[in-house]
Amino acid sequence: MASFLTEYFRCAAHSADFQLTGGLSQDAGYFRFGPEIVCYGRSAAGYRARRPDGPLYDVSADVRNHGSSVQLPFDPSEVVTNFHYERYAIAGAKGRTGTARLVRDAYYFVRPLLSVHVRKHLQKVSLSGWRNLAFPNWPVDTTVDVLMEKLMALSIRQREGAKVPFIWFWPEGKNGCAIVTHDVETQDGVDRSARLMDMNESFGIPASFQVIPEKRYSVSEAYLDSIRRRGCEVNVQDLNHDGHLYCDRRKFERRVAKINRYGKHYGAAGFRAGVLYRNQEWFDLLDFDYDTSVPNVAHLDPQRGGCCTVMPYFIGKLVELPVTTTQDYSLFYILNDYSLQLWERQIELILRKHGMINVITHPDYITGPREEKTYAGLLAMLDRVRQERNVWVTLPREVSKWWRQRSQMQLVQKDGEWCAEGPGNERAVVAYASLEGEVLAYSQAGPRAFLKSGPPQSTRVL
């Protein structure tokens, strides 16, 4: 059961010993693990609720210490997988799928005829009530990350407070990571791509451009080369952005074969589905290095849910780079907000967990002075956290490459010192997890100290 913790922290296998208290229930549902963590899955104690907004059984009292191990009334790897694959959202959507599909089909049939002004009003209606959603947590959900911290804290306590060495999340000891991505939806977006590259370049921030291979516009080699020449990355966005990619398995298989061919032709490492529609159970057919279609919290997306983590993770052979900030379209047209307040708050919450800031903006919607001013403010904010908070600002392909390398590294002890072995280990930093009172804290083997995992999402030992 300890593999989930060793995979997240890249710590030695003997650092954690977890066992089940008993047999798991047949049914899955929501329960709590302390006041701050909502779980979804099976459990060996109490009851499981069908909804996250009612009374939830707290399994904390059912945790037991047995020798050197911690006995849990649930399987953390199952709970984390349920969040990564959004299985809780799929279970909650049963019975509504047919109606939702009819509405979506009708919308995408007439979408080419609708102006942005009309579309935003229709989308506001369809998203009404989003503020009342109890789970995931808005505007950033770190349930998986808090769960991992809490279990690490339990492990340290069981080991009588001994520090646990692990391979730090980011290369060179960076405190977090940030990527900027641009989804190009129309010919206007193609025409305005150079303008966004100018703005990005003025702050020294590279970006990836997700292009739609068919029907929306012509994807010329000259356009793709113009992106690559400026140090940016080209990725594939859907096939034709009609909202139907994941509607039918057989159609998906035919479409994904074409998508994979476009990916090879473009030299694209990454994929993103249009409108962030997704089905993680089918990701195994995507022939890419990484995907970036899964929101952290999807309150403002047509497909609700969220992966509940601010860290990259694996879905089969793919590295998933979750979308962790609100898209510019949602900010401008759904929330009618042209300030930086929401982005600033999200970035702060992400960095408290040393996570990945993943931004989606569109050259199609950054069209006037007001939108450009807001986007420039975002770039300035990313530049500031890069300089002041030691954040790694890079391309998505570099994040995926690092996450794969880190996943293959092993902690070894040489001459009494811990170090990382494996490809890319020259960039790896060994860190230590320890307890300061009831709060998990991180430190580095060297002069640089990391932030504590502190309030408002503190990690306290049971």
C-alpha positions as CSV (number, residue, x, y, z in Angstrom):
1,M,0.0,0.0,0.0
2,A,3.0,2.3,0.4
3,S,3.7,2.6,-3.4
4,F,1.4,5.6,-3.7
5,L,3.5,7.6,-1.3
6,T,6.9,6.5,-2.7
7,E,5.6,7.5,-6.2
8,Y,4.5,10.9,-5.1
9,F,7.5,11.8,-3.0
10,R,10.1,9.5,-4.7
11,C,11.2,8.4,-1.3
12,A,12.7,5.0,-0.3
13,A,10.2,2.1,-0.2
14,H,11.0,1.5,3.5
15,S,10.0,5.1,4.4
16,A,6.4,4.2,4.7
17,D,4.5,1.1,5.8
18,F,0.7,1.2,5.5
19,Q,-1.8,-1.7,5.8
20,L,-5.5,-2.0,5.6
21,T,-7.5,-2.4,8.9
22,G,-9.8,-4.9,7.2
23,G,-11.8,-5.7,4.1
24,L,-13.1,-2.9,1.9
25,S,-16.7,-2.3,1.3
26,Q,-18.4,-3.3,-2.0
27,D,-19.8,0.2,-2.5
28,A,-17.8,3.4,-3.2
29,G,-18.7,6.8,-1.9
30,Y,-17.6,9.9,-0.1
31,F,-16.1,10.0,3.4
32,R,-13.7,12.2,5.3
33,F,-10.1,11.7,6.5
34,G,-10.0,14.4,9.1
35,P,-11.7,17.8,8.7
36,E,-9.8,18.9,5.7
37,I,-9.8,15.9,3.4
38,V,-12.8,14.5,1.4
39,C,-12.1,11.1,-0.1
40,Y,-14.0,9.0,-2.6
41,G,-13.8,5.3,-2.7
42,R,-14.4,2.2,-0.6
43,S,-13.6,1.9,3.1
44,A,-13.4,-0.6,5.8
45,A,-15.3,1.5,8.4
46,G,-18.4,3.6,8.7
47,Y,-20.5,4.6,5.8
48,R,-20.0,6.2,2.4
49,A,-22.2,9.0,1.2
50,R,-23.4,9.4,-2.4
51,R,-22.8,13.2,-2.4
52,P,-20.0,15.3,-0.9
53,D,-22.2,18.0,0.5
54,G,-23.9,16.1,3.2
55,P,-22.7,14.6,6.5
56,L,-19.6,12.5,5.9
57,Y,-18.2,9.7,8.0
58,D,-14.7,10.6,9.3
59,V,-12.4,7.5,9.2
60,S,-9.7,9.2,11.4
61,A,-10.8,7.4,14.5
62,D,-10.3,4.1,12.7
63,V,-6.6,4.6,12.0
64,R,-4.5,2.2,14.0
65,N,-0.8,1.9,14.8
66,H,0.5,-1.7,14.6
67,G,4.2,-2.1,15.3
68,S,6.1,-0.1,12.6
69,S,3.1,0.1,10.3
70,V,0.0,2.4,10.1
71,Q,-3.3,0.7,9.5
72,L,-5.8,2.6,7.4
73,P,-9.5,1.9,6.9
74,F,-9.2,2.8,3.1
75,D,-6.7,2.3,0.3
76,P,-5.1,5.7,-0.5
77,S,-4.0,4.5,-4.0
78,E,-7.6,3.7,-4.9
79,V,-8.8,7.1,-3.6
80,V,-6.0,9.0,-5.5
81,T,-6.8,7.0,-8.7
82,N,-10.5,7.9,-8.4
83,F,-9.5,11.5,-8.3
84,H,-6.9,11.3,-11.1
85,Y,-9.5,9.5,-13.3
86,E,-12.4,11.6,-12.0
87,R,-14.4,8.5,-11.3
88,Y,-16.3,10.2,-8.6
89,A,-17.6,12.7,-11.2
90,I,-18.5,9.9,-13.6
91,A,-20.5,8.1,-10.8
92,G,-22.3,11.4,-10.0
93,A,-23.2,12.0,-13.6
94,K,-25.0,8.7,-14.2
95,G,-28.5,9.2,-15.4
96,R,-27.8,12.7,-16.8
97,T,-25.5,11.6,-19.6
98,G,-28.2,11.2,-22.3
99,T,-29.7,14.6,-21.8
100,A,-26.3,16.3,-21.5
101,R,-25.2,14.8,-24.8
102,L,-28.3,16.0,-26.6
103,V,-27.8,19.5,-25.3
104,R,-24.1,19.4,-26.3
105,D,-24.8,18.0,-29.8
106,A,-27.3,20.8,-30.4
107,Y,-24.9,23.4,-29.2
108,Y,-22.0,22.3,-31.4
109,F,-24.4,22.0,-34.4
110,V,-25.2,25.7,-34.2
111,R,-21.9,26.9,-32.6
112,P,-20.3,28.0,-35.9
113,L,-23.2,30.4,-36.4
114,L,-22.9,31.9,-32.9
115,S,-21.0,35.0,-32.0
116,V,-18.9,35.1,-28.8
117,H,-21.6,37.4,-27.3
118,V,-24.3,34.8,-27.8
119,R,-22.2,31.9,-26.8
120,K,-21.2,33.4,-23.5
121,H,-24.8,34.0,-22.5
122,L,-25.7,30.4,-23.3
123,Q,-22.7,29.1,-21.4
124,K,-23.6,31.3,-18.4
125,V,-27.0,29.6,-18.3
126,S,-25.5,26.1,-18.6
127,L,-23.0,26.8,-15.8
128,S,-25.4,28.5,-13.5
129,G,-25.1,27.2,-9.9
130,W,-21.4,26.5,-10.2
131,R,-20.7,28.5,-7.0
132,N,-22.8,26.1,-5.0
133,L,-20.7,23.0,-6.0
134,A,-19.3,21.5,-2.8
135,F,-16.5,19.5,-4.4
136,P,-13.9,19.9,-5.7
137,N,-12.8,23.0,-3.8
138,W,-12.8,26.2,-5.7
139,P,-10.7,27.9,-7.0
140,V,-7.9,25.3,-6.5
141,D,-8.3,21.8,-5.2
142,T,-5.3,20.2,-3.5
143,T,-7.1,17.2,-2.0
144,V,-4.6,14.6,-3.3
145,D,-1.6,16.7,-2.3
146,V,-2.9,17.3,1.3
147,L,-3.7,13.6,1.5
148,M,-0.1,12.7,0.5
149,E,1.2,15.2,3.1
150,K,-1.0,13.9,5.8
151,L,0.1,10.3,5.2
152,M,3.8,11.3,5.1
153,A,3.2,13.0,8.4
154,L,1.7,9.8,9.8
155,S,4.6,7.8,8.6
156,I,7.1,10.2,10.2
157,R,5.2,10.1,13.5
158,Q,5.2,6.3,13.4
159,R,9.0,6.4,12.8
160,E,9.4,8.4,16.0
161,G,9.9,11.7,14.1
162,A,12.8,10.6,11.8
163,K,13.2,12.8,8.8
164,V,12.3,11.2,5.5
165,P,14.6,11.9,2.5
166,F,13.0,12.2,-0.9
167,I,13.7,13.5,-4.4
168,W,12.4,17.1,-4.6
169,F,9.5,17.8,-6.9
170,W,11.3,20.1,-9.3
171,P,14.8,20.3,-10.8
172,E,17.5,22.5,-9.2
173,G,15.3,22.8,-6.1
174,K,12.7,25.0,-7.7
175,N,9.8,25.8,-5.4
176,G,7.2,25.3,-8.1
177,C,6.7,25.2,-11.9
178,A,4.7,27.3,-14.4
179,I,3.7,26.7,-18.0
180,V,1.8,28.9,-20.5
181,T,-0.4,27.3,-23.2
182,H,-2.3,28.9,-26.0
183,D,-5.3,27.1,-27.6
184,V,-5.8,28.4,-31.2
185,E,-9.4,28.0,-32.1
186,T,-10.0,30.1,-35.2
187,Q,-8.2,31.8,-38.1
188,D,-8.3,34.9,-36.0
189,G,-6.3,33.0,-33.4
190,V,-3.8,32.0,-36.1
191,D,-3.4,35.6,-37.2
192,R,-2.9,36.8,-33.6
193,S,-0.5,34.1,-32.6
194,A,2.5,36.3,-33.4
195,R,1.2,39.1,-31.2
196,L,1.0,36.7,-28.2
197,M,4.5,35.5,-29.0
198,D,5.7,39.1,-28.9
199,M,4.1,39.6,-25.5
200,N,5.5,36.3,-24.2
201,E,9.0,37.1,-25.5
202,S,9.0,40.5,-23.8
203,F,8.9,38.7,-20.4
204,G,11.1,35.8,-21.5
205,I,8.3,33.3,-21.1
206,P,7.9,30.5,-23.7
207,A,4.6,28.9,-24.5
208,S,3.0,26.0,-26.3
209,F,0.4,26.5,-29.1
210,Q,-2.3,23.8,-29.4
211,V,-3.5,23.8,-33.0
212,I,-6.6,22.1,-34.4
213,P,-5.6,19.9,-37.4
214,E,-8.9,19.8,-39.4
215,K,-11.8,22.0,-40.5
216,R,-11.3,25.1,-38.3
217,Y,-8.4,26.6,-40.3
218,S,-5.5,25.7,-42.5
219,V,-2.5,24.6,-40.5
220,S,0.4,25.6,-42.8
221,E,4.0,24.6,-42.3
222,A,4.9,28.3,-42.4
223,Y,2.6,28.9,-39.4
224,L,4.1,25.9,-37.4
225,D,7.6,27.0,-38.3
226,S,6.9,30.5,-37.1
227,I,6.0,29.1,-33.6
228,R,9.0,26.8,-33.4
229,R,11.5,29.4,-34.6
230,R,10.6,31.6,-31.6
231,G,11.3,28.8,-29.0
232,C,7.7,27.8,-28.6
233,E,6.1,24.4,-28.8
234,V,3.5,23.0,-31.2
235,N,0.9,20.6,-29.9
236,V,-2.3,19.0,-31.2
237,Q,-5.7,20.2,-30.0
238,D,-8.4,17.6,-30.7
239,L,-9.1,16.7,-34.3
240,N,-11.8,19.3,-35.4
241,H,-13.0,20.7,-32.1
242,D,-16.6,19.6,-32.6
243,G,-17.2,18.4,-29.0
244,H,-17.6,14.8,-30.1
245,L,-14.2,13.3,-29.6
246,Y,-15.0,11.1,-26.6
247,C,-18.7,10.5,-27.4
248,D,-18.3,7.1,-29.0
249,R,-15.5,4.5,-28.6
250,R,-15.4,3.4,-32.2
251,K,-15.4,6.9,-33.5
252,F,-12.7,7.8,-31.0
253,E,-10.5,5.0,-32.3
254,R,-10.8,6.3,-35.8
255,R,-10.2,9.9,-34.8
256,V,-7.3,9.1,-32.5
257,A,-5.5,7.3,-35.3
258,K,-5.6,10.6,-37.3
259,I,-4.7,12.6,-34.3
260,N,-1.7,10.5,-33.7
261,R,-0.6,10.9,-37.3
262,Y,-0.9,14.7,-37.0
263,G,1.1,14.6,-33.8
264,K,4.0,12.8,-35.6
265,H,3.7,15.2,-38.6
266,Y,3.9,18.3,-36.3
267,G,6.5,16.8,-34.1
268,A,4.1,17.4,-31.2
269,A,4.9,15.9,-27.8
270,G,1.5,16.9,-26.2
271,F,-2.2,16.6,-26.8
272,R,-5.2,18.5,-25.5
273,A,-8.9,17.8,-26.2
274,G,-11.2,20.6,-27.3
275,V,-13.2,22.2,-24.5
276,L,-11.3,19.9,-22.1
277,Y,-13.7,17.0,-22.8
278,R,-12.0,13.8,-21.6
279,N,-12.2,10.2,-20.8
280,Q,-9.0,9.0,-19.0
281,E,-10.0,5.3,-19.6
282,W,-9.3,5.8,-23.3
283,F,-6.0,7.8,-23.0
284,D,-4.0,4.6,-23.7
285,L,-4.7,5.1,-27.4
286,L,-3.1,8.5,-27.5
287,D,0.4,8.3,-28.9
288,F,1.9,11.3,-27.2
289,D,4.3,12.0,-24.4
290,Y,1.8,14.0,-22.3
291,D,-1.8,15.2,-22.2
292,T,-3.1,18.4,-20.7
293,S,-6.9,18.0,-20.9
294,V,-7.8,17.4,-17.2
295,P,-8.7,20.4,-15.1
296,N,-7.8,20.7,-11.4
297,V,-11.3,21.8,-10.6
298,A,-13.8,22.0,-13.5
299,H,-16.6,24.2,-12.1
300,L,-16.5,26.5,-15.1
301,D,-16.1,23.7,-17.7
302,P,-18.9,21.9,-19.6
303,Q,-17.6,18.6,-18.2
304,R,-17.6,18.9,-14.4
305,G,-15.1,17.2,-12.1
306,G,-11.4,17.8,-11.6
307,C,-8.3,15.7,-10.7
308,C,-7.8,17.5,-7.3
309,T,-4.1,17.8,-7.6
310,V,-1.6,20.6,-8.6
311,M,1.1,18.1,-9.5
312,P,1.7,16.2,-12.8
313,Y,0.8,12.5,-12.6
314,F,0.7,9.4,-14.9
315,I,-2.3,8.1,-16.7
316,G,-0.9,4.8,-18.1
317,K,2.0,5.8,-20.3
318,L,1.0,9.5,-20.5
319,V,2.2,12.2,-18.2
320,E,-0.9,14.3,-17.3
321,L,-0.2,18.0,-16.9
322,P,-3.5,19.2,-15.2
323,V,-4.9,22.6,-16.0
324,T,-4.6,24.4,-12.6
325,T,-5.9,28.0,-13.4
326,T,-9.0,29.5,-14.9
327,Q,-9.0,29.9,-18.6
328,D,-9.0,33.5,-20.0
329,Y,-12.4,32.8,-21.8
330,S,-14.0,31.8,-18.5
331,L,-12.5,34.8,-16.7
332,F,-13.5,37.4,-19.3
333,Y,-16.8,36.0,-20.6
334,I,-18.3,33.9,-17.8
335,L,-17.1,35.8,-14.7
336,N,-16.8,39.1,-16.5
337,D,-13.6,39.7,-14.7
338,Y,-10.6,41.5,-16.2
339,S,-8.6,41.8,-13.0
340,L,-5.7,39.6,-11.9
341,Q,-7.3,38.7,-8.5
342,L,-8.5,35.2,-9.3
343,W,-5.2,34.2,-11.1
344,E,-3.2,35.7,-8.3
345,R,-5.1,33.7,-5.7
346,Q,-4.8,30.5,-7.7
347,I,-1.1,30.9,-8.2
348,E,-0.6,31.5,-4.4
349,L,-2.6,28.3,-3.5
350,I,-0.7,26.3,-6.1
351,L,2.7,27.5,-4.9
352,R,1.8,26.7,-1.2
353,K,1.9,23.1,-2.4
354,H,4.9,23.6,-4.6
355,G,2.7,22.7,-7.6
356,M,2.5,23.4,-11.3
357,I,0.8,26.6,-12.6
358,N,-0.8,25.6,-15.9
359,V,-2.3,28.5,-17.8
360,I,-4.6,28.3,-20.8
361,T,-5.1,31.5,-22.8
362,H,-6.3,32.0,-26.4
363,P,-5.0,34.3,-29.1
364,D,-8.7,34.4,-30.3
365,Y,-9.8,36.1,-27.1
366,I,-6.9,38.4,-26.2
367,T,-8.0,40.8,-28.9
368,G,-8.3,44.3,-27.4
369,P,-6.4,46.7,-25.1
370,R,-8.3,45.5,-22.0
371,E,-7.6,41.8,-22.6
372,E,-4.0,42.5,-23.5
373,K,-3.5,44.5,-20.3
374,T,-4.8,41.6,-18.3
375,Y,-2.7,39.1,-20.1
376,A,0.4,41.2,-19.7
377,G,-0.3,41.5,-16.0
378,L,-0.4,37.7,-15.8
379,L,2.9,37.4,-17.6
380,A,4.4,40.0,-15.2
381,M,3.1,37.9,-12.3
382,L,4.7,34.8,-13.6
383,D,8.0,36.6,-14.2
384,R,7.8,37.9,-10.6
385,V,7.3,34.5,-9.0
386,R,10.1,33.1,-11.1
387,Q,12.5,35.7,-9.7
388,E,11.2,36.1,-6.2
389,R,10.0,32.6,-5.4
390,N,12.3,30.4,-7.4
391,V,9.6,29.1,-9.8
392,W,10.6,27.1,-12.9
393,V,8.9,28.7,-15.9
394,T,9.3,26.5,-18.9
395,L,7.6,24.6,-21.8
396,P,5.2,21.7,-21.1
397,R,7.4,19.2,-22.9
398,E,10.2,20.0,-20.4
399,V,7.9,19.4,-17.5
400,S,6.9,16.1,-18.9
401,K,10.5,15.1,-19.6
402,W,11.5,16.0,-16.0
403,W,8.5,14.1,-14.5
404,R,9.4,11.0,-16.4
405,Q,13.0,11.2,-15.3
406,R,12.1,11.8,-11.7
407,S,9.7,8.8,-11.8
408,Q,12.7,6.6,-12.8
409,M,15.2,8.0,-10.2
410,Q,16.0,6.0,-7.1
411,L,17.3,7.3,-3.7
412,V,20.5,5.7,-2.7
413,Q,22.9,6.2,0.2
414,K,26.6,6.7,-0.5
415,D,29.1,7.4,2.2
416,G,26.3,8.3,4.6
417,E,24.7,10.8,2.2
418,W,21.4,10.4,0.2
419,C,21.5,11.0,-3.5
420,A,19.4,10.4,-6.6
421,E,20.5,7.9,-9.3
422,G,19.1,7.7,-12.8
423,P,18.9,9.8,-16.0
424,G,18.6,13.5,-15.2
425,N,19.9,13.1,-11.6
426,E,22.4,15.9,-12.1
427,R,19.4,18.3,-11.8
428,A,17.8,16.4,-8.9
429,V,17.9,17.7,-5.3
430,V,17.4,15.6,-2.2
431,A,15.0,17.1,0.3
432,Y,13.7,16.0,3.7
433,A,10.2,15.8,5.1
434,S,9.9,16.4,8.8
435,L,7.4,17.5,11.5
436,E,7.4,20.9,13.1
437,G,4.8,20.3,15.8
438,E,1.9,19.0,13.8
439,V,2.8,20.6,10.5
440,L,4.8,18.9,7.8
441,A,7.8,20.9,6.6
442,Y,10.3,20.4,3.9
443,S,14.0,21.2,3.9
444,Q,16.9,20.7,1.4
445,A,20.3,19.1,1.9
446,G,22.0,22.4,1.4
447,P,21.7,26.1,2.0
448,R,18.2,26.6,0.5
449,A,15.2,26.0,2.7
450,F,11.7,25.2,1.4
451,L,8.4,26.5,2.5
452,K,6.3,24.7,5.1
453,S,3.1,23.0,4.2
454,G,1.2,25.6,6.2
455,P,-2.2,27.3,6.5
456,P,-4.8,27.6,5.2
457,Q,-4.3,24.0,4.1
458,S,-2.0,22.8,6.9
459,T,-1.2,19.2,7.3
460,R,-1.8,18.0,10.8
461,V,-1.0,14.6,12.3
462,L,-3.9,12.6,13.7
